Structures are given as C-alpha cells and as structure tokens.
Amino acid sequence: MKNILLVLALLALSFSAAAQTAWTDHTRALPDKLRQVPVGLTLWHTPNPNYPKADPAKPGQFVWKHSTMLRAEVADLEVVECGSFIWYSAEGWKANMRETPAEFAELFNCPNGQLRQGITYTFAKNYRYATSAQQLYGGDALWYILAKDKNGKLYKGMGLLETEATVR
C-alpha cells in the first residue's frame, strides 16, 4: 500500500511539473513553444471578449459561443499542430489543449490540414461549456497554429480570446 501511495504521489508531482513547463521564462509574454517562431498566419476569434450565456438546451448550464478563424499569409502551409494555452490565475500560461493535424482539418474544415495562402478557414462552433454557475470563471486562451511551408520552415499564428465570467 505504501508503494502505491508513493507512486501516486510521484505521478502527481510529475504532472504538476509538466504543466509548468509550458511557460518557463516569466520575463517573456509567450509560452516557450511559440517564442522565436516567425509569424506567418493570422488567427482571430469572434466575438471577443466572449461572455457566457445560459444554454437553453440544458437548463442551469452555460455556454461561451465563439468562432475561430485562420488565414495563411506567407505561402501555402501544412498544419503541424493546433492548440491553446490558458491563463486563469496568477500562475500564468498553462498548456491547455493540443490537436493533431487530422483533428485540426476536421475542426476547421480544412482538407488534410493544407492551408492555401489568403483563404480563411473557420472553426465555427468553438464553444466552451460550464455545467453549473460554479464553473463560470474568466480567463484568457491563447490559441496557436504551427504550420510549415514546402521547404519545411515553421510559422506560427496566434490569437488571444478573452473569456469572461459575467453572464450576458
């Protein structure tokens, strides 16, 4: 039993440490993964800031409804990764979600994750849900896309989404 408790405690510590590795240099604004990668995509959210609304389909629950758009600016690009970091406490950026190129392709209706320069791709129902009023909290989500050109050069696109806790 002692060994099981020790293993569980070590696992909990390792997960906590891993969560903090997303943003190690607190003198810089961006999480580590996004630093020193040139911008080649434009990413934005609407509406922004975003406020929760009562979910008429699920009484007592709430939904933040927004869309996320993306456009390759520098060339035709191939998506490598899509994800977000969240900031909801004084601890700063934490890794949140990460989508594979196949998942990105489905969410953004972008065949094979191939971004054509100048074309806007949209994740129309990029919603966040709360199952109770106790789960209403504000925070910021920094969405990012990493994509490469035909020569393998990596580019990023980032867009900050402000989510608020006040029901509107």
C-alpha positions as CSV (number, residue, x, y, z in Angstrom):
1,M,0.0,0.0,0.0
2,K,2.9,2.4,0.8
3,N,4.4,1.7,-2.6
4,I,1.1,2.5,-4.3
5,L,0.8,5.8,-2.4
6,L,4.4,6.7,-3.2
7,V,3.9,6.0,-6.9
8,L,0.7,8.1,-6.9
9,A,2.4,11.0,-5.2
10,L,5.3,10.9,-7.6
11,L,2.9,10.9,-10.6
12,A,1.0,13.9,-9.2
13,L,4.3,15.8,-8.8
14,S,5.5,15.0,-12.3
15,F,2.2,16.1,-13.8
16,S,2.3,19.3,-11.9
17,A,5.9,20.0,-13.0
18,A,5.0,19.1,-16.6
19,A,2.1,21.6,-16.5
20,Q,4.6,24.4,-15.6
21,T,7.0,23.7,-18.4
22,A,4.8,25.4,-21.0
23,W,5.9,28.9,-19.9
24,T,9.3,28.8,-18.2
25,D,10.6,32.3,-18.8
26,H,8.2,34.6,-16.9
27,T,10.1,37.7,-18.2
28,R,8.6,37.0,-21.7
29,A,5.0,37.1,-22.7
30,L,4.8,34.0,-24.8
31,P,4.9,30.3,-23.9
32,D,8.2,28.6,-24.8
33,K,6.7,26.7,-27.8
34,L,5.8,30.0,-29.6
35,R,8.9,32.0,-29.0
36,Q,11.3,32.7,-31.9
37,V,8.9,31.2,-34.5
38,P,8.1,33.7,-37.2
39,V,4.5,34.8,-37.7
40,G,3.1,33.6,-41.0
41,L,-0.6,33.1,-40.1
42,T,-3.4,35.4,-38.8
43,L,-5.7,33.9,-36.2
44,W,-8.6,35.6,-34.6
45,H,-11.8,34.9,-32.6
46,T,-15.3,36.4,-32.6
47,P,-16.9,37.7,-30.5
48,N,-14.0,38.7,-28.4
49,P,-14.3,39.3,-25.5
50,N,-16.6,36.4,-25.0
51,Y,-19.3,36.1,-22.3
52,P,-21.2,33.0,-21.2
53,K,-24.9,32.7,-21.9
54,A,-27.5,30.4,-20.3
55,D,-27.7,27.3,-22.5
56,P,-31.4,27.0,-23.5
57,A,-31.0,23.3,-24.4
58,K,-29.6,22.5,-20.9
59,P,-31.2,24.4,-18.0
60,G,-28.7,25.5,-15.4
61,Q,-25.8,25.2,-17.8
62,F,-23.8,27.8,-19.7
63,V,-22.0,28.2,-23.0
64,W,-19.4,30.6,-24.4
65,K,-20.2,30.7,-28.1
66,H,-17.4,31.9,-30.4
67,S,-15.8,31.1,-33.7
68,T,-12.1,30.9,-34.5
69,M,-10.7,31.9,-37.9
70,L,-7.3,31.4,-39.5
71,R,-5.6,32.5,-42.7
72,A,-2.1,31.7,-44.1
73,E,-0.4,34.9,-45.1
74,V,3.1,34.0,-46.3
75,A,2.6,30.9,-48.5
76,D,0.6,27.7,-48.8
77,L,1.2,25.9,-45.5
78,E,0.7,22.5,-43.9
79,V,-0.6,22.4,-40.3
80,V,1.8,20.7,-37.9
81,E,-0.1,21.4,-34.6
82,C,-3.0,23.4,-33.3
83,G,-3.6,24.1,-29.6
84,S,-4.1,26.6,-26.9
85,F,-2.7,27.8,-23.6
86,I,-4.9,29.2,-20.8
87,W,-4.3,31.9,-18.2
88,Y,-6.8,31.9,-15.4
89,S,-4.7,32.5,-12.3
90,A,-1.5,34.3,-11.2
91,E,0.5,31.3,-12.3
92,G,0.3,32.4,-15.9
93,W,0.2,30.3,-19.1
94,K,-0.6,26.6,-18.8
95,A,-0.8,24.2,-21.6
96,N,-4.5,23.5,-22.4
97,M,-5.3,21.5,-25.5
98,R,-3.5,20.2,-28.5
99,E,-5.0,19.0,-31.7
100,T,-3.3,16.8,-34.3
101,P,-3.3,17.9,-38.0
102,A,-6.1,15.5,-38.7
103,E,-8.2,16.9,-35.8
104,F,-7.4,20.5,-37.0
105,A,-8.5,19.5,-40.5
106,E,-11.9,18.4,-39.2
107,L,-12.5,21.3,-36.8
108,F,-11.5,24.0,-39.3
109,N,-13.0,22.3,-42.4
110,C,-9.5,22.3,-44.0
111,P,-8.8,19.2,-46.1
112,N,-5.7,17.4,-45.0
113,G,-4.6,20.4,-42.9
114,Q,-3.4,22.1,-46.1
115,L,-3.8,25.9,-45.8
116,R,-4.0,27.8,-49.0
117,Q,-2.5,31.3,-48.8
118,G,-5.1,34.0,-48.4
119,I,-8.0,31.6,-47.7
120,T,-9.8,31.9,-44.4
121,Y,-10.6,28.6,-42.5
122,T,-13.2,28.7,-39.7
123,F,-13.8,26.6,-36.6
124,A,-17.4,27.8,-36.5
125,K,-18.6,26.3,-33.2
126,N,-15.5,26.7,-30.9
127,Y,-17.6,26.6,-27.8
128,R,-16.7,26.3,-24.1
129,Y,-19.3,24.9,-21.6
130,A,-20.0,25.1,-17.9
131,T,-22.3,22.6,-16.3
132,S,-23.2,25.0,-13.4
133,A,-22.8,28.6,-12.2
134,Q,-19.9,27.5,-10.0
135,Q,-17.9,26.7,-13.2
136,L,-18.2,30.3,-14.5
137,Y,-14.7,31.8,-14.4
138,G,-12.9,34.2,-16.6
139,G,-9.6,33.7,-18.2
140,D,-7.6,34.1,-21.4
141,A,-7.0,31.5,-24.1
142,L,-4.0,31.9,-26.4
143,W,-4.8,29.8,-29.5
144,Y,-2.0,28.9,-31.8
145,I,-1.4,27.1,-35.1
146,L,2.1,25.9,-36.1
147,A,2.4,25.2,-39.9
148,K,5.3,24.6,-42.3
149,D,5.9,25.7,-45.9
150,K,7.0,23.4,-48.7
151,N,10.7,23.8,-47.6
152,G,9.9,22.8,-44.0
153,K,10.2,26.3,-42.5
154,L,7.9,26.6,-39.4
155,Y,5.5,29.5,-38.9
156,K,3.0,30.4,-36.2
157,G,-0.3,32.1,-35.9
158,M,-1.7,33.2,-32.5
159,G,-5.0,34.7,-31.3
160,L,-6.0,35.7,-27.8
161,L,-9.5,35.0,-26.7
162,E,-10.8,36.8,-23.6
163,T,-13.5,34.7,-21.8
164,E,-15.4,36.4,-19.1
165,A,-17.4,35.1,-16.2
166,T,-20.3,37.5,-16.3
167,V,-23.5,36.0,-17.9
168,R,-25.0,38.2,-20.6
